[in-house]
Amino acid sequence: MDISATSIYQTIGKQTTKEAKLKEACIEFESILISQMLKGLRATVDKSDLVDGGIAGEMWEDLLYTQYAKSMAKTASFGLAETIYKQVSKGLNYTK
């Protein structure tokens, strides 16, 4: 079963089935976990006094890293979404 980014978004665009929604949820879950990873990595980098973004800068940075995570989940196959989809779909009888 191929749940690469291209095939998933083609499926989701054509169908509104439970299977397509499950695929979308798996990708979203993967993006949330990637976002948490990036947040942890970002915390290890020292901030310089050169650019003080303040509260607005921190909010922008959070939004930026959230978009990075979504983009990574859609394009870079970490394999987590695929694994979750396979496990959940077995119980729901989506796989053939």
C-alpha positions in Angstrom: 0.0 0.0 0.0 1.4 3.3 -1.1 0.6 6.3 1.1 3.3 8.6 -0.3 2.4 12.3 -0.2 1.4 12.4 -3.8 -0.9 9.4 -3.7 -2.4 10.4 -0.4 -3.3 13.9 -1.5 -4.6 12.6 -4.8 -6.8 10.1 -2.9 -8.0 12.8 -0.5 -8.8 15.1 -3.3 -10.9 12.5 -5.1 -12.6 10.9 -2.2 -14.1 11.9 1.2 -14.1 8.3 2.4 -13.1 7.2 5.9 -10.0 5.7 4.4 -8.8 9.0 2.9 -9.6 10.8 6.2 -7.6 8.2 8.1 -4.6 8.8 5.7 -4.9 12.5 6.3 -5.0 12.1 10.1 -1.9 9.9 10.0 0.0 12.5 8.1 -1.2 15.2 10.5 -0.2 13.1 13.5 3.3 12.6 11.9 3.6 16.4 11.4 2.7 17.0 15.0 5.5 14.7 16.2 7.9 16.2 13.7 6.9 19.7 15.1 7.7 18.5 18.6 11.0 17.2 17.5 11.9 20.5 15.9 10.8 22.4 19.0 13.1 20.3 21.1 16.0 20.8 18.7 15.3 24.5 18.6 15.5 24.7 22.4 19.1 23.4 22.3 20.3 26.4 20.1 21.5 29.4 22.0 19.7 32.7 21.1 22.0 35.6 20.2 21.5 39.1 21.3 21.9 40.3 17.7 18.2 39.8 16.8 15.7 40.1 19.6 12.4 39.0 18.1 10.3 39.4 21.3 6.9 37.8 21.6 6.0 38.4 17.9 9.3 36.8 16.8 8.6 33.8 19.0 5.1 33.4 17.6 6.4 33.8 14.0 9.1 31.2 14.7 6.5 28.7 16.1 4.4 29.2 13.0 7.4 28.8 10.8 8.4 25.5 12.4 4.9 24.2 12.3 4.8 24.8 8.6 8.2 23.1 8.3 6.8 20.1 10.1 3.8 19.9 7.8 6.0 20.2 4.7 8.3 17.5 6.0 5.4 15.2 6.7 4.0 15.7 3.2 7.2 15.3 1.3 9.8 13.4 3.4 8.7 9.9 4.2 9.6 9.3 7.8 7.4 6.2 7.6 5.5 6.9 10.8 2.3 7.9 9.0 2.5 4.8 6.9 3.1 2.5 9.9 0.2 4.1 11.8 -2.1 3.8 8.8 -1.3 0.1 8.3 -1.9 -0.7 12.0 -5.2 1.3 12.3 -6.6 0.2 9.0 -6.1 -3.5 9.9 -8.6 -3.0 12.7 -11.0 -1.1 10.5 -10.7 -3.5 7.5 -9.5 -0.9 5.1 -6.6 -2.9 3.8 -7.2 -5.7 1.3 
